[in-house]
Amino acid sequence: MSLHYLVTGGAGYIGSHLVLALVGAQHQATVLDDFSTGHRWATEGHEVIEVDIRDLAALRSALLHRHFDGVFHFAAKSLVGESGQKPLLYYQNNVTGTANLLEVALENDWRHCVFSSTAAVYGSPQSAVIAEEHPLNPVNVYGETKLAMEQLLSAVHKQGAMHAVCLRYFNAAGAAPDAHRGEWHEPETHLIPNVLRKAAGEARPLTIFGDDYDTPDGTCIRDYIHVLDLAQAHLKAMAMLHREGGFHTLNLGSEAGYSVREILRACETTVGQPITHDIGPRRQGDPPRLVADAGRAGQILGWRATRGLREIVDSAWLWEQERQRLQAR
Ligand SMILES: NC(=O)c1ccc[n+]([C@@H]2O[C@H](COP(=O)([O-])OP(=O)(O)OC[C@H]3O[C@@H](n4cnc5c(N)ncnc54)[C@H](O)[C@@H]3O)[C@@H](O)[C@H]2O)c1
């Protein structure tokens, strides 16, 4: 059955891949975005509602009498460093914006929401792998706002008004370069695109933050999940909500941990040349290891990551060359 979904933040990195997956699954997708970090080229061919979710009156009027079978809520600010410098912006954008969106959703009787949460809600890990039962103790404002967004959804669910899944992503990576989609943030804070931008000739330095952690090679270990695997998990989460309803929090990760040096080596293999980098001091708040236990998503959604590091890096490198061409236009 073809359904029609609203995708907030659908002009951004992960949201634009979800739009492709929805269309691929014969659904309709309408993007809602203010283009603060999203890209117009990523929405070509799709209906777009340009509005800032912080503006309740504008949101209400843009969505009046619209019917959607559910909402995928990606729209958020997500730079950890910036969140500490601009906490009010982050609370207004992420938390107030979500409250506004939920208000309009309830007014229009949309009752299913899949929300982009993050591993940042856990804070400093207390175990080698992180399951959903891990204490929730964010160590930055970004993580605090994401936890508050989860709590908002939970409260609205308890009121009997909404079924929701909060998907706690670990590190999203990779691209669908054949569909002209990929990661493009300014500034870019994620490791793989930064390594590949350096390999493609960008002049700024590439720094590894700390090589004296208690890990096999001294650099931090993270869990990288291909953006196309993430998109599939969203489709499954929405389908599950339509079947069973409820409120769920699920980790989305590959359950494999790679160190910064391993990522560098994987990128060097893909590009076929060494990539120059420096070693800098540790960044405050960076735990040595963050790896998901994604067993609950496996049980509840029948989902697991199917794409490994090679596919992530190869697709990200193809996309980086496409991105350089777009940038040069
Ligand atoms: N990229 C990751 O590794 C990662 C990891 C965990 C969680 N997340 C979450 O996933 C979501 C998507 O991440 P992304 O990397 O695609 O980010 P992104 O910045 O590429 O996309 C966010 C989109 O939301 C839009 N937006 C932001 N504020 C808005 C507002 N007030 N009104 C309307 N639109 C607004 C932006 O213009 C952009 O298109 C975010 O909620 C992020 O917190 C991302």
The ligand as a Tripos MOL2 file, in Angstrom:
@<TRIPOS>MOLECULE
LIG
   44    48     1     0     0
SMALL
NO_CHARGES

@<TRIPOS>ATOM
      1 N1         24.7900   12.2840   11.1150 N.am      1 LIG1
      2 C1         24.8970   11.4810   12.1740 C.2       1 LIG1
      3 O1         25.8680   10.7300   12.3180 O.2       1 LIG1
      4 C2         23.8260   11.4780   13.2320 C.ar      1 LIG1
      5 C3         23.9950   10.6480   14.3600 C.ar      1 LIG1
      6 C4         22.9890   10.6230   15.3190 C.ar      1 LIG1
      7 C5         21.8360   11.3740   15.1430 C.ar      1 LIG1
      8 N2         21.7130   12.1800   14.0620 N.ar      1 LIG1
      9 C6         20.4780   12.9670   13.9110 C.3       1 LIG1
     10 O2         19.9210   12.7030   12.6330 O.3       1 LIG1
     11 C7         19.2530   13.8500   12.1260 C.3       1 LIG1
     12 C8         19.7670   14.1510   10.7400 C.3       1 LIG1
     13 O3         21.1750   14.3430   10.7810 O.3       1 LIG1
     14 P1         21.9730   14.8200    9.4950 P.3       1 LIG1
     15 O4         23.3830   14.4360    9.6810 O.co2     1 LIG1
     16 O5         21.2190   14.3870    8.2820 O.co2     1 LIG1
     17 O6         21.8580   16.4040    9.6760 O.3       1 LIG1
     18 P2         21.6540   17.5410    8.5730 P.3       1 LIG1
     19 O7         22.0910   18.8220    9.2110 O.co2     1 LIG1
     20 O8         22.2760   17.1460    7.2780 O.co2     1 LIG1
     21 O9         20.0740   17.5500    8.3920 O.3       1 LIG1
     22 C9         19.1950   18.2380    9.2640 C.3       1 LIG1
     23 C10        18.1230   18.8900    8.4100 C.3       1 LIG1
     24 O10        17.1880   19.5500    9.2770 O.3       1 LIG1
     25 C11        16.9190   20.8570    8.7700 C.3       1 LIG1
     26 N3         16.5320   21.7090    9.9050 N.ar      1 LIG1
     27 C12        17.2940   21.9990   11.0120 C.ar      1 LIG1
     28 N4         16.6110   22.8410   11.8210 N.ar      1 LIG1
     29 C13        15.3970   23.0580   11.2320 C.ar      1 LIG1
     30 C14        14.2640   23.8490   11.5770 C.ar      1 LIG1
     31 N5         14.2430   24.6140   12.6750 N.pl3     1 LIG1
     32 N6         13.1740   23.8230   10.7470 N.ar      1 LIG1
     33 C15        13.1910   23.0720    9.6180 C.ar      1 LIG1
     34 N7         14.2400   22.3180    9.2290 N.ar      1 LIG1
     35 C16        15.3360   22.3170   10.0210 C.ar      1 LIG1
     36 C17        18.2360   21.2810    8.1160 C.3       1 LIG1
     37 O11        18.0960   22.3190    7.1570 O.3       1 LIG1
     38 C18        18.6950   19.9690    7.4830 C.3       1 LIG1
     39 O12        18.1580   19.7990    6.1810 O.3       1 LIG1
     40 C19        19.4930   14.9550   13.1410 C.3       1 LIG1
     41 O13        18.3550   15.0460   13.9600 O.3       1 LIG1
     42 C20        20.6930   14.4620   13.9320 C.3       1 LIG1
     43 O14        20.6790   14.9600   15.2510 O.3       1 LIG1
     44 C21        22.6710   12.2480   13.0900 C.ar      1 LIG1
@<TRIPOS>BOND
     1     1     2 1
     2     2     3 2
     3     2     4 1
     4     4     5 ar
     5     4    44 ar
     6     5     6 ar
     7     6     7 ar
     8     7     8 ar
     9     8     9 1
    10     8    44 ar
    11     9    10 1
    12     9    42 1
    13    10    11 1
    14    11    12 1
    15    11    40 1
    16    12    13 1
    17    13    14 1
    18    14    15 2
    19    14    16 1
    20    14    17 1
    21    17    18 1
    22    18    19 2
    23    18    20 1
    24    18    21 1
    25    21    22 1
    26    22    23 1
    27    23    24 1
    28    23    38 1
    29    24    25 1
    30    25    26 1
    31    25    36 1
    32    26    27 ar
    33    26    35 ar
    34    27    28 ar
    35    28    29 ar
    36    29    30 ar
    37    29    35 ar
    38    30    31 1
    39    30    32 ar
    40    32    33 ar
    41    33    34 ar
    42    34    35 ar
    43    36    37 1
    44    36    38 1
    45    38    39 1
    46    40    41 1
    47    40    42 1
    48    42    43 1
@<TRIPOS>SUBSTRUCTURE
     1 LIG1         1 GROUP 0 **** ****
